[in-house]
């Protein structure tokens, strides 16, 4: 399982067991990306993309991130992208 990932030169710790989806920075500067949706579903793919977009640009407007994530997830899903459990 992925524990950390760097987005735009910023390291994020990854959690898949807390919230449905959220990117945040703690007071100590540590950044977290939470993704809990079922990862093998299209909704899980969309949530993951959505939060990754926030990690890349936390100033982006929520409705723009939502629209972009939905379009990318739908495109990747149509191409056959699926999570395969290890």
MOPAC internal coordinates of N, CA, C and O (Angstrom, degrees):
PM7 1SCF
backbone

  N    0.0000 0     0.00 0     0.00 0    0    0    0
  C    1.4541 1     0.00 0     0.00 0    1    0    0
  C    1.5325 1   108.80 1     0.00 0    2    1    0
  O    1.2310 1   121.07 1   -38.68 1    3    2    1
  N    1.3037 1   115.56 1   141.32 1    3    2    1
  C    1.4639 1   121.54 1   179.59 1    5    3    2
  C    1.5291 1   109.26 1   -70.91 1    6    5    3
  O    1.2310 1   120.43 1   -51.43 1    7    6    5
  N    1.3274 1   116.78 1   128.57 1    7    6    5
  C    1.4723 1   121.76 1  -179.62 1    9    7    6
  C    1.5280 1   112.21 1  -102.38 1   10    9    7
  O    1.2310 1   120.29 1   147.07 1   11   10    9
  N    1.3424 1   117.05 1   -32.93 1   11   10    9
  C    1.4669 1   121.55 1   178.32 1   13   11   10
  C    1.5286 1   108.38 1  -142.96 1   14   13   11
  O    1.2310 1   121.68 1   -20.62 1   15   14   13
  N    1.3265 1   114.38 1   159.38 1   15   14   13
  C    1.4635 1   120.95 1   173.72 1   17   15   14
  C    1.5190 1   107.73 1  -154.68 1   18   17   15
  O    1.2310 1   120.96 1   -34.67 1   19   18   17
  N    1.3321 1   115.77 1   145.33 1   19   18   17
  C    1.4581 1   120.88 1   178.98 1   21   19   18
  C    1.5214 1   109.16 1  -102.28 1   22   21   19
  O    1.2310 1   120.75 1   -56.62 1   23   22   21
  N    1.3266 1   116.17 1   123.38 1   23   22   21
  C    1.4517 1   124.33 1   175.87 1   25   23   22
  C    1.5168 1   107.65 1  -114.77 1   26   25   23
  O    1.2310 1   120.15 1   -59.20 1   27   26   25
  N    1.3313 1   117.32 1   120.80 1   27   26   25
  C    1.4738 1   121.71 1   176.81 1   29   27   26
  C    1.5263 1   111.17 1    49.68 1   30   29   27
  O    1.2310 1   120.52 1  -131.93 1   31   30   29
  N    1.3102 1   116.61 1    48.07 1   31   30   29
  C    1.4753 1   125.18 1   177.20 1   33   31   30
  C    1.5224 1   113.95 1    68.93 1   34   33   31
  O    1.2310 1   119.59 1  -165.60 1   35   34   33
  N    1.3349 1   118.38 1    14.40 1   35   34   33
  C    1.4690 1   121.64 1   178.06 1   37   35   34
  C    1.5313 1   108.85 1  -119.14 1   38   37   35
  O    1.2310 1   121.06 1   -57.06 1   39   38   37
  N    1.3251 1   115.57 1   122.94 1   39   38   37
  C    1.4614 1   121.53 1  -178.22 1   41   39   38
  C    1.5280 1   110.22 1   -79.56 1   42   41   39
  O    1.2310 1   120.99 1   -49.87 1   43   42   41
  N    1.3253 1   115.71 1   130.13 1   43   42   41
  C    1.4625 1   122.56 1   176.09 1   45   43   42
  C    1.5196 1   108.95 1  -117.94 1   46   45   43
  O    1.2310 1   120.82 1   -38.92 1   47   46   45
  N    1.3224 1   116.03 1   141.08 1   47   46   45
  C    1.4583 1   122.63 1   170.67 1   49   47   46
  C    1.5229 1   105.94 1   -88.25 1   50   49   47
  O    1.2310 1   120.20 1   -40.47 1   51   50   49
  N    1.3146 1   117.21 1   139.53 1   51   50   49
  C    1.4547 1   122.21 1  -174.56 1   53   51   50
  C    1.5226 1   110.02 1  -108.30 1   54   53   51
  O    1.2310 1   121.20 1   -48.77 1   55   54   53
  N    1.3371 1   115.30 1   131.23 1   55   54   53
  C    1.4567 1   121.18 1   175.92 1   57   55   54
  C    1.5201 1   108.34 1  -127.68 1   58   57   55
  O    1.2310 1   120.71 1   -47.35 1   59   58   57
  N    1.3200 1   116.25 1   132.65 1   59   58   57
  C    1.4620 1   120.69 1   177.88 1   61   59   58
  C    1.5245 1   111.22 1  -116.13 1   62   61   59
  O    1.2310 1   120.05 1  -159.00 1   63   62   61
  N    1.3173 1   117.51 1    21.00 1   63   62   61
  C    1.4670 1   118.54 1  -175.37 1   65   63   62
  C    1.5210 1   114.11 1  -133.55 1   66   65   63
  O    1.2310 1   119.32 1  -158.02 1   67   66   65
  N    1.3307 1   118.91 1    21.98 1   67   66   65
  C    1.4566 1   118.52 1  -176.32 1   69   67   66
  C    1.5229 1   111.75 1  -123.60 1   70   69   67
  O    1.2310 1   119.55 1   105.56 1   71   70   69
  N    1.2966 1   118.46 1   -74.44 1   71   70   69
  C    1.4575 1   122.36 1  -174.83 1   73   71   70
  C    1.5147 1   111.14 1  -110.15 1   74   73   71
  O    1.2310 1   121.07 1   -13.53 1   75   74   73
  N    1.3084 1   115.55 1   166.47 1   75   74   73
  C    1.4578 1   121.07 1   178.25 1   77   75   74
  C    1.5236 1   110.89 1   -63.41 1   78   77   75
  O    1.2310 1   119.94 1   139.76 1   79   78   77
  N    1.3038 1   117.72 1   -40.24 1   79   78   77
  C    1.4499 1   121.80 1   177.58 1   81   79   78
  C    1.5133 1   110.42 1   179.45 1   82   81   79
  O    1.2310 1   120.33 1   -51.95 1   83   82   81
  N    1.3285 1   116.97 1   128.05 1   83   82   81
  C    1.4543 1   120.57 1   179.98 1   85   83   82
  C    1.5226 1   109.34 1  -169.85 1   86   85   83
  O    1.2310 1   120.87 1   -35.93 1   87   86   85
  N    1.3272 1   115.94 1   144.07 1   87   86   85
  C    1.4598 1   122.22 1   171.04 1   89   87   86
  C    1.5211 1   106.34 1  -117.97 1   90   89   87
  O    1.2310 1   120.36 1   -46.21 1   91   90   89
  N    1.3222 1   116.91 1   133.79 1   91   90   89
  C    1.4582 1   119.46 1  -178.92 1   93   91   90
  C    1.5139 1   111.03 1  -149.90 1   94   93   91
  O    1.2310 1   121.64 1   -18.61 1   95   94   93
  N    1.3305 1   114.46 1   161.39 1   95   94   93
  C    1.4631 1   121.42 1   173.78 1   97   95   94
  C    1.5178 1   107.64 1  -122.28 1   98   97   95
  O    1.2310 1   120.98 1   -52.42 1   99   98   97
  N    1.3242 1   115.73 1   127.58 1   99   98   97
  C    1.4585 1   120.97 1   179.34 1  101   99   98
  C    1.5235 1   110.13 1   -78.79 1  102  101   99
  O    1.2310 1   120.69 1   -12.68 1  103  102  101
  N    1.3201 1   116.29 1   167.32 1  103  102  101
  C    1.4719 1   121.82 1  -179.64 1  105  103  102
  C    1.5203 1   112.35 1   -58.13 1  106  105  103
  O    1.2310 1   120.18 1   148.88 1  107  106  105
  N    1.3351 1   117.26 1   -31.12 1  107  106  105
  C    1.4669 1   120.33 1  -179.23 1  109  107  106
  C    1.5314 1   112.59 1   -82.42 1  110  109  107
  O    1.2310 1   120.21 1  -177.10 1  111  110  109
  N    1.3459 1   117.20 1     2.90 1  111  110  109
  C    1.4498 1   121.55 1   178.19 1  113  111  110
  C    1.5138 1   114.96 1    93.16 1  114  113  111
  O    1.2310 1   120.35 1   171.52 1  115  114  113
  N    1.3155 1   116.95 1    -8.48 1  115  114  113
  C    1.4690 1   121.27 1   179.58 1  117  115  114
  C    1.5299 1   108.85 1   -71.50 1  118  117  115
  O    1.2310 1   120.61 1   -47.93 1  119  118  117
  N    1.3186 1   116.44 1   132.07 1  119  118  117
  C    1.4630 1   121.57 1  -178.12 1  121  119  118
  C    1.5245 1   110.47 1  -104.66 1  122  121  119
  O    1.2310 1   121.30 1   -36.61 1  123  122  121
  N    1.3382 1   115.11 1   143.39 1  123  122  121
  C    1.4616 1   121.36 1  -179.40 1  125  123  122
  C    1.5175 1   110.36 1  -129.44 1  126  125  123
  O    1.2310 1   121.02 1   -35.14 1  127  126  125
  N    1.3167 1   115.66 1   144.86 1  127  126  125
  C    1.4542 1   123.36 1   172.48 1  129  127  126
  C    1.5234 1   106.51 1  -124.39 1  130  129  127
  O    1.2310 1   120.50 1   -61.19 1  131  130  129
  N    1.3341 1   116.65 1   118.81 1  131  130  129
  C    1.4606 1   121.91 1  -179.17 1  133  131  130
  C    1.5260 1   109.83 1  -106.90 1  134  133  131
  O    1.2310 1   120.46 1   -52.24 1  135  134  133
  N    1.3226 1   116.73 1   127.76 1  135  134  133
  C    1.4594 1   122.26 1   177.39 1  137  135  134
  C    1.5200 1   107.52 1  -140.20 1  138  137  135
  O    1.2310 1   120.13 1   -66.64 1  139  138  137
  N    1.3413 1   117.35 1   113.36 1  139  138  137
  C    1.4540 1   119.83 1  -175.13 1  141  139  138
  C    1.5266 1   113.58 1  -121.17 1  142  141  139
  O    1.2310 1   119.36 1   173.39 1  143  142  141
  N    1.2840 1   118.82 1    -6.61 1  143  142  141
  C    1.4666 1   119.99 1   179.11 1  145  143  142
  C    1.5291 1   109.70 1   -57.59 1  146  145  143
  O    1.2310 1   119.82 1   -22.72 1  147  146  145
  N    1.3175 1   117.94 1   157.28 1  147  146  145
  C    1.4673 1   118.40 1   173.40 1  149  147  146
  C    1.5258 1   109.19 1   -59.17 1  150  149  147
  O    1.2310 1   120.50 1   -63.85 1  151  150  149
  N    1.3060 1   116.64 1   116.15 1  151  150  149
  C    1.4559 1   121.86 1  -170.57 1  153  151  150
  C    1.5284 1   113.12 1   -68.72 1  154  153  151
  O    1.2310 1   119.44 1   162.63 1  155  154  153
  N    1.3332 1   118.68 1   -17.37 1  155  154  153
  C    1.4560 1   120.32 1  -179.05 1  157  155  154
  C    1.5340 1   112.25 1   -88.30 1  158  157  155
  O    1.2310 1   119.92 1  -177.67 1  159  158  157
  N    1.3517 1   117.76 1     2.33 1  159  158  157
  C    1.4602 1   121.59 1  -179.68 1  161  159  158
  C    1.5251 1   110.94 1  -102.91 1  162  161  159
  O    1.2310 1   121.36 1   -17.04 1  163  162  161
  N    1.3214 1   115.00 1   162.96 1  163  162  161
  C    1.4668 1   118.98 1   176.68 1  165  163  162
  C    1.5252 1   110.56 1   -64.81 1  166  165  163
  O    1.2310 1   119.94 1   143.20 1  167  166  165
  N    1.3281 1   117.71 1   -36.80 1  167  166  165
  C    1.4677 1   120.68 1   177.05 1  169  167  166
  C    1.5261 1   110.69 1   -61.73 1  170  169  167
  O    1.2310 1   120.32 1   141.17 1  171  170  169
  N    1.3238 1   117.00 1   -38.83 1  171  170  169
  C    1.4624 1   120.26 1   177.35 1  173  171  170
  C    1.5159 1   111.78 1   -65.38 1  174  173  171
  O    1.2310 1   120.57 1   139.34 1  175  174  173
  N    1.3347 1   116.51 1   -40.66 1  175  174  173
  C    1.4602 1   120.85 1   176.85 1  177  175  174
  C    1.5219 1   110.29 1   -62.71 1  178  177  175
  O    1.2310 1   120.54 1   135.25 1  179  178  177
  N    1.3313 1   116.57 1   -44.75 1  179  178  177
  C    1.4666 1   121.03 1   179.91 1  181  179  178
  C    1.5242 1   111.74 1   -63.21 1  182  181  179
  O    1.2310 1   120.15 1   136.81 1  183  182  181
  N    1.3215 1   117.32 1   -43.19 1  183  182  181
  C    1.4682 1   121.03 1   178.79 1  185  183  182
  C    1.5242 1   110.80 1   -62.85 1  186  185  183
  O    1.2310 1   120.35 1   138.22 1  187  186  185
  N    1.3252 1   116.94 1   -41.78 1  187  186  185
  C    1.4611 1   121.16 1   179.44 1  189  187  186
  C    1.5260 1   110.73 1   -62.81 1  190  189  187
  O    1.2310 1   120.26 1   134.23 1  191  190  189
  N    1.3187 1   117.12 1   -45.77 1  191  190  189
  C    1.4662 1   120.96 1   177.91 1  193  191  190
  C    1.5239 1   110.29 1   -63.09 1  194  193  191
  O    1.2310 1   120.47 1   136.11 1  195  194  193
  N    1.3135 1   116.71 1   -43.89 1  195  194  193
  C    1.4695 1   122.31 1   179.74 1  197  195  194
  C    1.5310 1   111.20 1   -55.35 1  198  197  195
  O    1.2310 1   120.82 1   129.98 1  199  198  197
  N    1.3104 1   116.04 1   -50.02 1  199  198  197
  C    1.4693 1   119.55 1  -178.20 1  201  199  198
  C    1.5225 1   111.68 1   -70.36 1  202  201  199
  O    1.2310 1   119.99 1   145.88 1  203  202  201
  N    1.3242 1   117.63 1   -34.12 1  203  202  201
  C    1.4718 1   120.40 1   175.74 1  205  203  202
  C    1.5293 1   110.33 1   -63.39 1  206  205  203
  O    1.2310 1   120.23 1   141.62 1  207  206  205
  N    1.3263 1   117.17 1   -38.38 1  207  206  205
  C    1.4651 1   120.51 1   176.75 1  209  207  206
  C    1.5253 1   111.01 1   -63.22 1  210  209  207
  O    1.2310 1   120.35 1   138.03 1  211  210  209
  N    1.3243 1   116.95 1   -41.97 1  211  210  209
  C    1.4707 1   120.14 1   175.65 1  213  211  210
  C    1.5261 1   110.57 1   -60.66 1  214  213  211
  O    1.2310 1   120.57 1   139.31 1  215  214  213
  N    1.3246 1   116.52 1   -40.69 1  215  214  213
  C    1.4639 1   120.01 1   179.96 1  217  215  214
  C    1.5263 1   110.72 1   -64.03 1  218  217  215
  O    1.2310 1   120.43 1   144.43 1  219  218  217
  N    1.3241 1   116.77 1   -35.57 1  219  218  217
  C    1.4679 1   120.29 1   179.15 1  221  219  218
  C    1.5201 1   112.03 1   -73.23 1  222  221  219
  O    1.2310 1   120.32 1   144.42 1  223  222  221
  N    1.3176 1   117.00 1   -35.58 1  223  222  221
  C    1.4685 1   121.28 1  -179.60 1  225  223  222
  C    1.5198 1   109.35 1  -148.43 1  226  225  223
  O    1.2310 1   120.61 1   -89.86 1  227  226  225
  N    1.3201 1   116.43 1    90.14 1  227  226  225
  C    1.4639 1   121.16 1  -176.35 1  229  227  226
  C    1.5219 1   112.79 1   -67.63 1  230  229  227
  O    1.2310 1   120.02 1   167.41 1  231  230  229
  N    1.3394 1   117.57 1   -12.59 1  231  230  229
  C    1.4725 1   120.47 1   179.14 1  233  231  230
  C    1.5212 1   112.55 1   -86.66 1  234  233  231
  O    1.2310 1   119.98 1   170.50 1  235  234  233
  N    1.3243 1   117.65 1    -9.50 1  235  234  233
  C    1.4671 1   121.43 1  -178.02 1  237  235  234
  C    1.5284 1   109.89 1   -62.01 1  238  237  235
  O    1.2310 1   121.12 1   -37.00 1  239  238  237
  N    1.3094 1   115.46 1   143.00 1  239  238  237
  C    1.4674 1   120.55 1  -179.50 1  241  239  238
  C    1.5261 1   110.46 1   -71.23 1  242  241  239
  O    1.2310 1   121.12 1   -37.36 1  243  242  241
  N    1.3155 1   115.47 1   142.64 1  243  242  241
  C    1.4646 1   121.94 1  -175.04 1  245  243  242
  C    1.5257 1   112.08 1   -56.49 1  246  245  243
  O    1.2310 1   120.12 1   134.73 1  247  246  245
  N    1.3274 1   117.39 1   -45.27 1  247  246  245
  C    1.4619 1   118.98 1  -177.55 1  249  247  246
  C    1.5280 1   111.68 1   -66.42 1  250  249  247
  O    1.2310 1   119.70 1   147.05 1  251  250  249
  N    1.3344 1   118.18 1   -32.95 1  251  250  249
  C    1.4540 1   120.73 1   176.75 1  253  251  250
  C    1.5299 1   111.07 1   -68.51 1  254  253  251
  O    1.2310 1   120.74 1   135.32 1  255  254  253
  N    1.3389 1   116.20 1   -44.68 1  255  254  253
  C    1.4680 1   120.74 1   178.24 1  257  255  254
  C    1.5245 1   110.10 1   -61.16 1  258  257  255
  O    1.2310 1   120.22 1   137.74 1  259  258  257
  N    1.3184 1   117.18 1   -42.26 1  259  258  257
  C    1.4633 1   121.71 1   179.31 1  261  259  258
  C    1.5181 1   111.30 1   -60.97 1  262  261  259
  O    1.2310 1   120.38 1   133.01 1  263  262  261
  N    1.3228 1   116.88 1   -46.99 1  263  262  261
  C    1.4674 1   121.18 1  -179.72 1  265  263  262
  C    1.5272 1   111.76 1   -63.77 1  266  265  263
  O    1.2310 1   120.47 1   134.92 1  267  266  265
  N    1.3258 1   116.70 1   -45.08 1  267  266  265
  C    1.4663 1   120.75 1  -179.18 1  269  267  266
  C    1.5229 1   110.33 1   -64.78 1  270  269  267
  O    1.2310 1   120.27 1   133.69 1  271  270  269
  N    1.3306 1   117.10 1   -46.31 1  271  270  269
  C    1.4703 1   120.58 1  -179.73 1  273  271  270
  C    1.5193 1   110.98 1   -61.22 1  274  273  271
  O    1.2310 1   120.22 1   138.25 1  275  274  273
  N    1.3182 1   117.19 1   -41.75 1  275  274  273
  C    1.4643 1   120.77 1   179.86 1  277  275  274
  C    1.5273 1   110.37 1   -62.60 1  278  277  275
  O    1.2310 1   120.47 1   135.09 1  279  278  277
  N    1.3332 1   116.70 1   -44.91 1  279  278  277
  C    1.4658 1   120.21 1  -179.41 1  281  279  278
  C    1.5307 1   112.10 1   -65.07 1  282  281  279
  O    1.2310 1   120.18 1   136.65 1  283  282  281
  N    1.3289 1   117.25 1   -43.35 1  283  282  281
  C    1.4666 1   120.38 1   179.57 1  285  283  282
  C    1.5253 1   110.39 1   -66.49 1  286  285  283
  O    1.2310 1   120.05 1   136.33 1  287  286  285
  N    1.3343 1   117.51 1   -43.67 1  287  286  285
  C    1.4620 1   120.84 1   179.72 1  289  287  286
  C    1.5239 1   110.68 1   -61.87 1  290  289  287
  O    1.2310 1   120.35 1   135.57 1  291  290  289
  N    1.3188 1   116.94 1   -44.43 1  291  290  289
  C    1.4611 1   120.58 1   179.46 1  293  291  290
  C    1.5314 1   110.57 1   -61.97 1  294  293  291
  O    1.2310 1   120.26 1   137.78 1  295  294  293
  N    1.3360 1   117.10 1   -42.22 1  295  294  293
  C    1.4553 1   122.20 1   178.35 1  297  295  294
  C    1.5301 1   111.25 1   -62.61 1  298  297  295
  O    1.2310 1   120.39 1   129.70 1  299  298  297
  N    1.3369 1   116.87 1   -50.30 1  299  298  297
  C    1.4664 1   120.26 1  -179.89 1  301  299  298
  C    1.5208 1   111.36 1   -63.11 1  302  301  299
  O    1.2310 1   120.16 1   140.60 1  303  302  301
  N    1.3341 1   117.30 1   -39.40 1  303  302  301
  C    1.4616 1   121.48 1   179.59 1  305  303  302
  C    1.5291 1   110.26 1   -62.44 1  306  305  303
  O    1.2310 1   120.77 1   137.74 1  307  306  305
  N    1.3355 1   116.14 1   -42.26 1  307  306  305
  C    1.4667 1   120.77 1   178.71 1  309  307  306
  C    1.5234 1   111.08 1   -64.58 1  310  309  307
  O    1.2310 1   120.27 1   149.83 1  311  310  309
  N    1.3388 1   117.10 1   -30.17 1  311  310  309
  C    1.4641 1   120.78 1   177.37 1  313  311  310
  C    1.5252 1   112.58 1   -77.91 1  314  313  311
  O    1.2310 1   120.41 1   170.92 1  315  314  313
  N    1.3352 1   116.82 1    -9.08 1  315  314  313
  C    1.4514 1   120.31 1   176.32 1  317  315  314
  C    1.5208 1   115.29 1   101.73 1  318  317  315
  O    1.2310 1   119.60 1  -170.76 1  319  318  317
  N    1.3308 1   118.37 1     9.24 1  319  318  317
  C    1.4657 1   120.62 1   179.09 1  321  319  318
  C    1.5185 1   109.73 1   -67.40 1  322  321  319
  O    1.2310 1   121.10 1   -52.59 1  323  322  321
  N    1.3247 1   115.50 1   127.41 1  323  322  321
  C    1.4640 1   122.16 1   177.69 1  325  323  322
  C    1.5292 1   107.77 1  -143.79 1  326  325  323
  O    1.2310 1   120.79 1   -30.62 1  327  326  325
  N    1.3012 1   116.10 1   149.38 1  327  326  325
  C    1.4663 1   119.77 1   173.33 1  329  327  326
  C    1.5169 1   108.69 1   -81.10 1  330  329  327
  O    1.2310 1   121.19 1   -48.45 1  331  330  329
  N    1.2992 1   115.33 1   131.55 1  331  330  329
  C    1.4638 1   121.17 1   176.02 1  333  331  330
  C    1.5168 1   106.14 1  -107.74 1  334  333  331
  O    1.2310 1   120.65 1   -60.97 1  335  334  333
  N    1.3251 1   116.36 1   119.03 1  335  334  333
  C    1.4599 1   120.55 1   179.99 1  337  335  334
  C    1.5168 1   109.97 1   -67.74 1  338  337  335
  O    1.2310 1   121.32 1   -41.17 1  339  338  337
  N    1.3451 1   115.09 1   138.83 1  339  338  337
  C    1.4676 1   120.80 1  -179.29 1  341  339  338
  C    1.5041 1   112.10 1   -72.80 1  342  341  339
  O    1.2310 1   120.10 1   180.00 1  343  342  341

